[in-house]
């Protein structure tokens, strides 16, 4: 019997102002999911991506479909 489950709380973002992307380090391979501000180019970090499960959780939370751009 499971009493506590991790529930995915749906969040929204404005696709006219922000674009989802992954920022990856060339040296260490660390990946961080977040959003790029289309006007200023600033990257806002949301969560660390350690595996495919983390990436899918990020996509499910923000209702993102398809592949994300990777920034090095």
Short mmCIF file of the C-alpha atoms (twelve columns), coordinates in Angstrom:
data_MODEL
# 
_entry.id   MODEL 
# 
loop_
_atom_site.group_PDB 
_atom_site.id 
_atom_site.type_symbol 
_atom_site.label_atom_id 
_atom_site.label_alt_id 
_atom_site.label_comp_id 
_atom_site.label_asym_id 
_atom_site.label_seq_id 
_atom_site.Cartn_x 
_atom_site.Cartn_y 
_atom_site.Cartn_z 
_atom_site.pdbx_PDB_model_num 
ATOM 1  C CA . UNK A 1  0.000  0.000  0.000   1 
ATOM 2  C CA . UNK A 2  1.410  3.366  -1.012  1 
ATOM 3  C CA . UNK A 3  0.462  6.321  1.157   1 
ATOM 4  C CA . UNK A 4  2.588  9.020  -0.405  1 
ATOM 5  C CA . UNK A 5  3.038  9.491  -4.135  1 
ATOM 6  C CA . UNK A 6  4.870  12.143 -6.044  1 
ATOM 7  C CA . UNK A 7  2.123  13.999 -7.822  1 
ATOM 8  C CA . UNK A 8  2.980  16.093 -10.846 1 
ATOM 9  C CA . UNK A 9  1.571  19.555 -10.357 1 
ATOM 10 C CA . UNK A 10 0.845  21.097 -13.743 1 
ATOM 11 C CA . UNK A 11 2.442  24.478 -14.354 1 
ATOM 12 C CA . UNK A 12 2.187  26.834 -17.272 1 
ATOM 13 C CA . UNK A 13 4.511  29.104 -19.189 1 
ATOM 14 C CA . UNK A 14 3.952  31.730 -21.880 1 
ATOM 15 C CA . UNK A 15 5.254  30.329 -25.191 1 
ATOM 16 C CA . UNK A 16 5.253  33.851 -26.677 1 
ATOM 17 C CA . UNK A 17 7.821  34.971 -24.083 1 
ATOM 18 C CA . UNK A 18 9.701  31.793 -23.063 1 
ATOM 19 C CA . UNK A 19 10.993 28.716 -24.877 1 
ATOM 20 C CA . UNK A 20 11.781 25.381 -23.144 1 
ATOM 21 C CA . UNK A 21 15.361 24.126 -23.574 1 
ATOM 22 C CA . UNK A 22 18.123 22.047 -22.020 1 
ATOM 23 C CA . UNK A 23 21.465 23.578 -21.132 1 
ATOM 24 C CA . UNK A 24 24.281 21.003 -21.216 1 
ATOM 25 C CA . UNK A 25 27.885 21.307 -20.078 1 
ATOM 26 C CA . UNK A 26 30.479 20.224 -22.627 1 
ATOM 27 C CA . UNK A 27 32.990 19.259 -19.920 1 
ATOM 28 C CA . UNK A 28 30.889 17.366 -17.391 1 
ATOM 29 C CA . UNK A 29 27.785 16.472 -19.381 1 
ATOM 30 C CA . UNK A 30 25.531 17.960 -16.700 1 
ATOM 31 C CA . UNK A 31 22.102 18.890 -18.067 1 
ATOM 32 C CA . UNK A 32 19.643 21.439 -16.702 1 
ATOM 33 C CA . UNK A 33 16.108 21.948 -18.025 1 
ATOM 34 C CA . UNK A 34 14.618 25.408 -18.072 1 
ATOM 35 C CA . UNK A 35 13.341 28.251 -20.209 1 
ATOM 36 C CA . UNK A 36 14.976 30.826 -22.468 1 
ATOM 37 C CA . UNK A 37 13.521 34.329 -22.360 1 
ATOM 38 C CA . UNK A 38 12.954 35.163 -26.026 1 
ATOM 39 C CA . UNK A 39 13.475 38.896 -25.515 1 
ATOM 40 C CA . UNK A 40 16.607 38.970 -23.359 1 
ATOM 41 C CA . UNK A 41 18.092 35.510 -24.080 1 
ATOM 42 C CA . UNK A 42 18.408 34.800 -20.335 1 
ATOM 43 C CA . UNK A 43 18.188 31.103 -19.358 1 
ATOM 44 C CA . UNK A 44 16.115 30.328 -16.252 1 
ATOM 45 C CA . UNK A 45 17.063 26.995 -14.640 1 
ATOM 46 C CA . UNK A 46 14.153 24.881 -13.442 1 
ATOM 47 C CA . UNK A 47 15.497 21.410 -12.667 1 
ATOM 48 C CA . UNK A 48 18.545 19.167 -12.973 1 
ATOM 49 C CA . UNK A 49 18.196 16.359 -15.506 1 
ATOM 50 C CA . UNK A 50 19.931 13.186 -14.290 1 
ATOM 51 C CA . UNK A 51 18.063 10.637 -16.429 1 
ATOM 52 C CA . UNK A 52 15.164 10.198 -18.846 1 
ATOM 53 C CA . UNK A 53 12.676 10.060 -15.962 1 
ATOM 54 C CA . UNK A 54 13.655 13.596 -14.870 1 
ATOM 55 C CA . UNK A 55 13.307 14.866 -18.437 1 
ATOM 56 C CA . UNK A 56 9.872  13.285 -18.784 1 
ATOM 57 C CA . UNK A 57 8.794  14.786 -15.452 1 
ATOM 58 C CA . UNK A 58 9.822  18.256 -16.684 1 
ATOM 59 C CA . UNK A 59 7.882  17.759 -19.925 1 
ATOM 60 C CA . UNK A 60 4.801  16.454 -18.097 1 
ATOM 61 C CA . UNK A 61 4.856  19.304 -15.579 1 
ATOM 62 C CA . UNK A 62 4.793  21.976 -18.297 1 
ATOM 63 C CA . UNK A 63 2.848  19.980 -20.963 1 
ATOM 64 C CA . UNK A 64 5.758  20.073 -23.411 1 
ATOM 65 C CA . UNK A 65 5.667  17.764 -26.413 1 
ATOM 66 C CA . UNK A 66 8.469  16.969 -28.818 1 
ATOM 67 C CA . UNK A 67 12.200 17.440 -28.445 1 
ATOM 68 C CA . UNK A 68 13.849 20.324 -26.613 1 
ATOM 69 C CA . UNK A 69 16.682 22.469 -27.959 1 
ATOM 70 C CA . UNK A 70 20.052 21.760 -26.354 1 
ATOM 71 C CA . UNK A 71 22.299 24.719 -25.567 1 
ATOM 72 C CA . UNK A 72 26.021 24.124 -24.971 1 
# 
